[in-house]
Amino acid sequence: MTIEQRLADVCQKIEAAEREAGRSRGAVTLVAVSKTFEADAIRPVIVSGQRIFGENRVQESEGKWPALKAETPGIELHLIGPLQSNKAANAVALFDVIETVDREKIARALASEMKIQGRTPKLYVQVNIGMEPQKAGIEPKETVAFVAFCRKELALSVEGLMCIPPAEGHPGPYFALLEKLARECGVEKLSMGMSGDFETAIGFGATSVRVGSAIFGHR
Ligand SMILES: *Cc1c(COP(=O)(O)O)cnc(C)c1O
């Protein structure tokens, strides 16, 4: 299959999963995860009509996205990897959605950079949904208070939650927990589901899925 066919295949599967879950068509947004791929591999996906992309490293993104964004208006770029506060300025300048806000220090750095630059990327809080020591994200039980802190103390508007469930076992219960936390926080967006489990995530209420290898091939 060509990269264009793989993209079309993923889009069809998203539509089928929306139908199956009784959700409206277009309820789920595809974030095409282009990390590690060069601009030349990404361009055909843009030409096929995809406009929303995810990257996990700020520096790598700075090497390819300013030019790609200049070529095609309407690109929306999501940061889905861990963010260090010394990269907050770069992240605010380049990304349209930052999905990995997970601690006070980074929230403060983003709030201050957003004021300085007058740019307002949308923000999601990353939850360490399986409480895995090697993974980033705020603990599930601290999520509601952290979202409230971002809103009240920093006047940030948090729009969603994001998670990466443990690689082992069924992801369903983790997706269900993220959905429950989102309701408790009063946020609308749920970023969950990757190449291996995006259809499951759609059944649990994902509003966006982050799909890399099923479109771009193995990294
Ligand atoms: C790489 C990555 C993805 C995409 O993973 P695939 O299995 O290639 O679809 C999704 N989310 C995050 C946070 C990632 O780092």
The ligand as an SDF file (V2000), in Angstrom:
LIG
                    3D

 15 15  0  0  0  0  0  0  0  0999 V2000
    4.5140    7.8900   18.4390 C   0  0  0  0  0  0  0  0  0  0  0  0
    3.3000    8.2850   19.1780 C   0  0  0  0  0  0  0  0  0  0  0  0
    2.0240    7.9780   18.6810 C   0  0  0  0  0  0  0  0  0  0  0  0
    1.7920    7.1850   17.4120 C   0  0  0  0  0  0  0  0  0  0  0  0
    2.1000    5.8570   17.6380 O   0  0  0  0  0  0  0  0  0  0  0  0
    1.8030    4.7340   16.5160 P   0  0  0  0  0  0  0  0  0  0  0  0
    1.7570    3.4780   17.2910 O   0  0  0  0  0  0  0  0  0  0  0  0
    2.9280    4.8190   15.5470 O   0  0  0  0  0  0  0  0  0  0  0  0
    0.4960    5.0790   15.8910 O   0  0  0  0  0  0  0  0  0  0  0  0
    0.9280    8.4110   19.4020 C   0  0  0  0  0  0  0  0  0  0  0  0
    1.0660    9.1210   20.5500 N   0  0  0  0  0  0  0  0  0  0  0  0
    2.2660    9.4340   21.0590 C   0  0  0  0  0  0  0  0  0  0  0  0
    2.3430   10.2140   22.3140 C   0  0  0  0  0  0  0  0  0  0  0  0
    3.4230    9.0390   20.3840 C   0  0  0  0  0  0  0  0  0  0  0  0
    4.6230    9.3560   20.9020 O   0  0  0  0  0  0  0  0  0  0  0  0
  1  2  1  0
  2  3  1  0
  2 14  2  0
  3  4  1  0
  3 10  2  0
  4  5  1  0
  5  6  1  0
  6  7  2  0
  6  8  1  0
  6  9  1  0
 10 11  1  0
 11 12  2  0
 12 13  1  0
 12 14  1  0
 14 15  1  0
M  END
$$$$
